């Protein structure tokens, strides 16, 4: 009888756990479009590409249901929410300055969280170290800042404005936030000085001991993946070997990518291992460098995790890599023209001589530049405008010699019709002197030239479409 009662109790508990569900009712007023964008976890881990796009109903509402045990993060129309089982009502009003107008659960906590400093964590770490280089004092300040931020949530909990589960989630978030900071400071010092004193060495090691990278809840921190990435490659593979006098045998980019992938593979276990391996693949694929080795590694991942719920989110990226590499053996078409002897062009003036009195729209880009490549989807519309106005198109790549093949393949893959040049060191320096501060450059950059003279040194970008076309038309009338 006791065995039957025990089995019944276990079954009932299992049913209760499985039966928990969150229902989020979202109402949107004065919406610019009729969509609600919901980013959600996969298998209790935060994966940025997991997005549901819901259309508003006739009453301007969306109802979103998903299973949850205690709490789960969602990002709805750009706002982070910590959702608990049961019904949560949310109101957005885009006629107001702050679009989030109301939620009936943990509103004060959500607003407080939305206002926290979202400065890139490595900049924060740099500022910590600038103010005090003592490991003891750094740890003290990080702890004090964490406790001060947590106190604001403790006050809300005492006032019954947030739930205990919400408070516990914020407590965990701030714990991993502090651990990330404790690991980042020594890492940045090492990058700059190539060595660490004993205190910073211990601080780095203890950051991982105090807060091991084993809790999937930590993946909701926006800097968690980078934290794990630096742990695997910079700390485990580079720094610990450096202390032993061992140099990594990394000969090329493929070796580097394989080393990082297998680093995640060996350093972690269970669901965290699966999550970090696929997160590595996604982070590399999304840069659109189209390395064939990523297909090899992705196929390995799918063999290891044939039922992974993450894999489907990488399929389109994998297809793009396949399509890109098919382009390598194709010829440039007649409208994709590379300037003859481009390696001998050493100045911007010399380059403009190639075009005489013509008007030229210039796109300065590189194969490694994500924002540059994001603009290429607007190339066709821009091309139609330029052709109608008799304006030549010139693409200047800032890539190095070793990626010459990659540069030419990208021209074909993105179908970049117009003139092309890959700047040598002298031309790149001349461009930096003319359009930046001489010490570096920021791309993409768009320049309008006519008759050998710069008309506008920093025009709008192709994605601005009609605004750009109007700007160019106005400039040429002056």
Residue pairs with C-beta under 8 A, 6 or more apart in sequence:
17 69
18 67
20 67
20 68
20 69
20 85
21 65
21 66
21 67
21 68
21 85
22 65
22 66
22 67
22 68
22 72
22 83
22 84
22 85
22 86
22 88
23 63
23 64
23 65
23 86
23 87
23 88
24 63
24 64
24 65
24 74
24 76
24 81
24 83
24 87
24 88
24 90
25 61
25 62
25 63
25 87
25 88
25 89
25 90
26 36
26 54
26 61
26 62
26 63
26 64
26 76
26 90
26 91
26 92
27 59
27 60
27 61
27 89
27 90
27 91
27 92
28 36
28 56
28 60
28 61
28 62
28 77
28 91
28 92
28 93
28 94
29 60
29 91
29 92
29 93
29 94
29 95
29 101
30 93
30 94
30 95
31 56
31 60
31 92
31 94
32 94
34 55
34 56
35 53
35 54
35 55
35 56
36 53
36 54
36 55
36 56
36 62
36 64
36 76
36 77
37 51
37 52
37 53
37 54
37 76
37 77
37 78
38 51
38 52
38 53
38 54
38 64
38 74
38 75
38 76
39 48
39 50
39 51
39 52
39 74
39 75
39 76
40 50
40 51
40 52
40 66
40 72
40 74
40 75
41 47
41 50
41 72
41 73
41 219
41 220
42 50
42 309
42 310
42 313
43 216
43 271
43 275
43 309
43 310
44 72
44 216
44 217
44 271
45 216
45 219
45 271
45 275
46 73
46 219
46 220
46 224
47 275
47 278
47 279
47 282
47 310
47 313
48 282
49 282
49 313
50 313
52 64
54 62
54 64
55 62
56 62
66 72
68 83
68 84
68 85
69 85
70 84
70 85
70 165
71 82
71 83
71 84
71 165
71 166
71 168
71 169
72 82
72 83
73 80
73 81
73 82
73 83
73 169
73 220
74 80
74 81
74 83
75 81
76 90
77 92
77 99
79 99
79 100
79 110
79 114
80 110
80 113
80 114
81 88
81 90
81 103
81 106
81 110
82 106
82 109
82 110
82 165
82 166
82 169
82 170
84 105
84 163
84 165
84 166
88 103
88 104
88 105
89 102
89 103
89 104
89 105
90 100
90 102
90 103
91 100
91 101
91 102
91 103
92 99
92 100
92 101
93 99
93 101
100 110
100 111
100 114
103 110
105 163
106 161
106 162
106 163
106 166
107 161
108 156
108 161
108 162
109 153
109 156
109 161
109 162
109 166
109 167
109 170
112 152
112 153
112 156
113 170
116 149
117 124
118 222
121 180
121 181
121 184
121 223
121 226
122 184
122 188
124 181
124 184
125 181
125 184
125 185
125 187
125 188
126 188
128 138
128 141
128 142
128 181
128 185
129 138
129 185
129 188
129 189
132 138
132 141
134 199
135 197
135 199
135 200
135 202
135 203
136 199
138 182
138 185
138 203
139 182
139 203
142 178
142 181
142 182
143 178
145 178
146 174
146 175
146 177
146 178
149 174
150 170
150 171
150 174
153 162
153 166
153 167
153 170
153 171
154 167
156 162
156 167
157 163
157 164
157 166
157 167
169 217
172 215
172 217
172 218
173 220
173 221
175 211
176 211
176 215
176 218
176 221
176 224
176 227
177 221
177 223
178 211
179 207
179 208
179 210
179 211
179 227
180 221
180 223
180 224
180 227
182 203
182 204
182 206
182 207
182 210
183 204
183 207
183 208
183 227
183 230
183 231
183 235
184 227
184 230
185 200
185 203
186 196
186 200
186 201
186 203
186 204
186 207
187 204
187 230
187 234
187 235
189 196
189 200
190 196
190 234
190 239
196 204
204 235
204 239
208 231
208 235
211 218
213 227
213 228
213 231
213 268
213 272
214 268
214 272
216 271
216 272
216 275
218 224
219 225
219 275
221 227
225 276
225 279
225 283
228 264
228 276
228 279
229 260
229 280
229 283
231 267
232 260
232 263
232 264
232 267
232 276
233 259
233 260
233 263
236 263
236 267
237 248
237 259
237 260
237 263
238 248
241 247
241 248
248 259
249 255
250 256
250 259
253 291
253 293
254 291
254 293
257 284
257 291
257 293
257 294
257 297
258 293
258 297
260 280
261 277
261 280
261 281
261 297
261 300
264 273
264 276
264 277
264 280
265 273
265 277
268 276
268 277
274 305
274 308
274 310
275 310
277 301
277 304
278 301
278 305
278 308
278 310
278 311
278 314
281 294
281 297
281 298
281 301
281 314
282 310
282 313
282 314
282 317
284 291
284 294
285 294
285 298
285 314
285 317
285 318
285 320
285 321
286 317
286 370
287 368
287 370
288 320
288 370
288 373
289 367
289 368
289 406
290 320
290 321
290 324
290 325
290 406
290 409
290 413
291 321
292 321
292 325
294 318
294 321
295 318
295 321
295 322
298 314
298 318
301 308
301 311
302 308
302 311
305 311
323 413
324 409
324 410
324 413
325 409
327 409
327 412
327 413
328 405
328 409
330 412
332 338
332 408
332 411
332 412
333 412
333 415
333 417
335 417
335 418
336 411
336 412
336 415
336 416
336 417
336 418
336 420
337 418
337 419
337 420
338 408
338 411
338 419
338 420
338 421
339 345
339 351
339 354
339 419
339 420
339 421
342 420
342 421
342 422
342 424
343 422
343 424
344 424
345 351
345 354
345 421
345 424
345 427
346 424
346 426
346 427
346 430
347 426
347 427
347 430
348 427
348 430
348 431
348 434
349 452
350 427
351 396
351 421
351 427
352 360
352 449
352 452
353 452
354 419
355 392
355 394
355 449
355 452
356 452
357 450
357 451
357 452
358 391
358 392
358 450
358 451
359 389
359 390
359 391
359 392
359 448
359 449
359 450
359 451
359 455
359 476
360 391
360 392
360 393
360 394
360 448
360 449
360 450
361 382
361 386
361 391
361 392
361 393
361 394
361 446
361 447
361 448
361 449
361 459
361 472
362 394
362 395
362 396
362 446
362 447
362 448
362 449
363 372
363 375
363 393
363 394
363 395
363 396
363 444
363 445
363 446
363 462
364 396
364 398
364 431
364 435
364 441
364 443
364 444
364 445
364 446
364 447
365 372
365 373
365 395
365 396
365 397
365 398
365 443
365 444
366 372
366 397
366 398
366 399
366 443
367 397
367 399
367 403
367 406
367 407
367 410
368 399
369 443
369 444
371 443
371 444
372 443
372 444
373 410
373 414
374 463
375 444
375 461
375 462
375 463
376 414
376 416
376 462
377 463
378 462
378 463
378 465
379 414
379 415
379 416
379 417
379 462
381 462
381 465
382 393
382 462
382 468
383 393
383 417
383 418
385 391
385 469
385 472
386 392
386 393
389 472
389 473
389 476
391 472
392 418
392 419
393 417
393 418
393 419
394 418
394 419
394 420
394 421
395 411
395 416
395 418
395 419
395 420
395 421
396 421
396 422
396 423
396 431
397 407
397 420
397 421
397 422
397 423
398 422
398 423
398 428
398 431
398 441
398 443
399 406
399 407
399 422
404 422
407 422
410 416
411 420
421 427
423 431
428 441
429 438
431 441
432 438
432 439
432 440
432 441
434 457
435 441
435 445
435 447
435 457
435 458
436 442
444 461
445 458
446 458
446 459
446 460
446 461
446 462
447 454
447 456
447 457
447 458
447 459
448 454
448 455
448 456
448 459
448 472
448 475
448 476
449 455
450 476
455 475
455 476
455 478
456 471
456 472
456 475
459 468
459 471
459 472
459 475
460 467
460 468
460 471
461 468
462 468
